[in-house]
Structures are given as C-alpha cells and as structure tokens.
Amino acid sequence: MIKKIIGGILILASLAFLINQNFTGAIIGTSYISFNLVALAAFIIGIILFIHEIGVKKNLAAQILKSGAIIDDPKKILKIARKMGYDEGREVKEGYQILSHNHPITVVPHHHLSPGVSRNILKTLSSGESNFRRYAHA
C-alpha cells in the first residue's frame, strides 16, 4: 500500500512540475532539460511503483499462518483461496475442492474446521502444492 501511495505522489508531482514548466516556459538552457529529465524519471518510477503494488498477488494464507490466527469457518477459507487466485472446483462428498490450474490441491470441509485442518489447508494454499497423498502402485 505504501508503494502505491509513493507512486501516486511521484506521478502527481512530476505531472504538476511538467505542466508548470510548460506554462511558465521562462527557463532556458541545460537546467530546463535536466529538470524535465528528473520529472520524467520521477513519473516513470511512480508508474512502476504504482503498477507493481497492484500486480503483486499477496500470499494471504502465508500471512495468516505467520500471524497464528485460526480460521474455522469454511466460507472464509474459500474466500481466501479465491483472493489468492485459486478456483473453486466441484462439490465433493468431503467438501469443496480448491483447484490450481484445473488440478485439485485440497478440499475444504463443509463443517467447522479444527485448528489442525485449518493450518493444513492454509499451508497448502500458501505453497500451492497438493496435499493429496500419492501412492506408488507396484
């Protein structure tokens, strides 16, 4: 959020400087060019900061695990998964599937979640790796 604010301030300040310079136009020489280059650089850096903050997907599950919070409501877990970019799959006997690139990675039960189940689901969401056991068939 702070990057977005700083980026917005840089964009507005550089635009205000450039507009002011175009209206006054009294500065002649190399200082005028260098001020415009500084304003242009500030504008570009501001756009990069602003866009970077928007484009970064936050790992909400990792933040929740780090904070030590326990989420026992399945609807909240599904909401976190959606915010992180996961898809909700079909409803199965055990609960709701969470999909990553059309492959199930975990299932969120219909009922209240125990602390252990909640942590396991959040670990799966934070890593993006499936928590389903795979057995080698001989």
C-alpha positions as CSV (number, residue, x, y, z in Angstrom):
1,M,0.0,0.0,0.0
2,I,2.8,2.4,0.8
3,K,4.4,1.8,-2.6
4,K,1.1,2.7,-4.2
5,I,0.9,5.9,-2.3
6,I,4.5,6.9,-3.0
7,G,4.0,6.0,-6.7
8,G,0.9,8.2,-6.9
9,I,2.7,11.1,-5.2
10,L,5.6,10.8,-7.7
11,I,3.2,10.7,-10.6
12,L,1.3,13.8,-9.5
13,A,4.3,15.8,-8.5
14,S,6.1,15.1,-11.8
15,L,3.0,15.9,-13.8
16,A,2.5,19.2,-11.9
17,F,6.1,20.1,-12.5
18,L,5.9,19.4,-16.2
19,I,2.6,21.3,-16.6
20,N,4.0,24.3,-14.6
21,Q,7.2,24.3,-16.8
22,N,5.2,24.3,-20.0
23,F,3.0,27.3,-18.8
24,T,5.9,29.4,-17.5
25,G,8.5,28.4,-20.1
26,A,10.9,31.0,-18.9
27,I,13.8,28.6,-18.1
28,I,16.3,28.4,-21.0
29,G,19.4,26.2,-21.1
30,T,20.6,22.9,-19.7
31,S,18.8,23.3,-16.3
32,Y,15.5,23.2,-18.1
33,I,16.4,19.9,-19.8
34,S,17.8,18.3,-16.6
35,F,14.6,19.3,-14.6
36,N,12.4,17.7,-17.3
37,L,14.5,14.6,-17.2
38,V,14.2,14.4,-13.4
39,A,10.5,14.9,-13.7
40,L,10.2,12.2,-16.4
41,A,12.3,9.8,-14.3
42,A,10.0,10.5,-11.3
43,F,7.0,9.9,-13.4
44,I,8.3,6.5,-14.7
45,I,9.4,5.4,-11.2
46,G,6.0,6.4,-9.9
47,I,4.2,4.4,-12.5
48,I,6.4,1.3,-11.8
49,L,5.7,1.6,-8.0
50,F,2.0,2.1,-8.6
51,I,1.6,-0.8,-11.0
52,H,3.9,-3.2,-9.0
53,E,1.7,-2.8,-5.9
54,I,-1.4,-3.5,-7.9
55,G,0.1,-6.5,-9.8
56,V,1.5,-8.4,-6.8
57,K,-0.7,-11.2,-5.5
58,K,-0.4,-11.4,-1.8
59,N,0.0,-14.8,-0.2
60,L,-2.8,-14.3,2.3
61,A,-2.5,-17.9,3.6
62,A,1.1,-17.4,4.5
63,Q,0.3,-14.2,6.3
64,I,-2.5,-15.8,8.3
65,L,-0.2,-18.8,9.2
66,K,2.5,-16.3,10.3
67,S,0.1,-14.4,12.5
68,G,-1.0,-17.6,14.2
69,A,-4.7,-17.0,13.5
70,I,-7.0,-20.0,13.2
71,I,-9.9,-19.8,10.7
72,D,-12.6,-22.3,11.5
73,D,-15.2,-21.1,9.0
74,P,-15.0,-22.9,5.6
75,K,-16.5,-19.9,3.8
76,K,-13.7,-17.7,5.0
77,I,-11.1,-20.3,3.7
78,L,-12.9,-20.4,0.3
79,K,-12.8,-16.6,0.2
80,I,-9.1,-16.5,0.9
81,A,-8.5,-19.1,-1.8
82,R,-10.4,-17.0,-4.3
83,K,-8.5,-13.9,-3.4
84,M,-5.2,-15.8,-3.9
85,G,-6.3,-16.7,-7.4
86,Y,-7.4,-20.3,-6.9
87,D,-10.5,-21.7,-8.4
88,E,-13.4,-23.4,-6.6
89,G,-13.9,-26.8,-8.0
90,R,-16.9,-29.0,-7.7
91,E,-18.5,-30.0,-4.5
92,V,-17.5,-33.5,-3.4
93,K,-18.6,-35.7,-0.6
94,E,-16.0,-34.3,1.8
95,G,-16.4,-30.6,0.9
96,Y,-15.5,-28.1,-1.7
97,Q,-12.5,-28.6,-4.0
98,I,-9.8,-25.9,-4.4
99,L,-8.2,-26.1,-7.9
100,S,-4.9,-24.8,-9.1
101,H,-4.7,-24.9,-12.9
102,N,-7.7,-27.3,-13.0
103,H,-6.0,-29.8,-10.6
104,P,-7.4,-30.2,-7.1
105,I,-4.9,-29.3,-4.4
106,T,-7.1,-29.5,-1.3
107,V,-10.7,-29.9,-0.1
108,V,-12.4,-27.6,2.4
109,P,-14.8,-29.5,4.5
110,H,-18.5,-28.4,4.8
111,H,-18.3,-28.3,8.6
112,H,-16.5,-26.2,11.2
113,L,-12.7,-26.7,10.8
114,S,-10.4,-27.9,13.6
115,P,-7.2,-25.9,14.2
116,G,-5.1,-28.6,12.6
117,V,-7.2,-28.9,9.5
118,S,-7.3,-25.2,9.1
119,R,-3.5,-25.0,9.3
120,N,-3.1,-27.8,6.8
121,I,-5.4,-26.1,4.3
122,L,-3.6,-22.8,4.8
123,K,-0.2,-24.4,4.3
124,T,-1.5,-26.0,1.1
125,L,-2.8,-22.7,-0.2
126,S,0.4,-20.8,0.7
127,S,2.6,-23.4,-1.1
128,G,0.3,-24.2,-4.0
129,E,1.3,-27.9,-3.7
130,S,-1.4,-30.5,-3.5
131,N,-1.9,-32.1,-0.1
132,F,-3.4,-35.3,-1.5
133,R,-1.3,-38.4,-0.8
134,R,0.1,-40.1,-3.8
135,Y,0.9,-43.8,-3.6
136,A,3.2,-45.6,-5.9
137,H,1.4,-48.6,-7.4
138,A,3.7,-51.6,-7.8
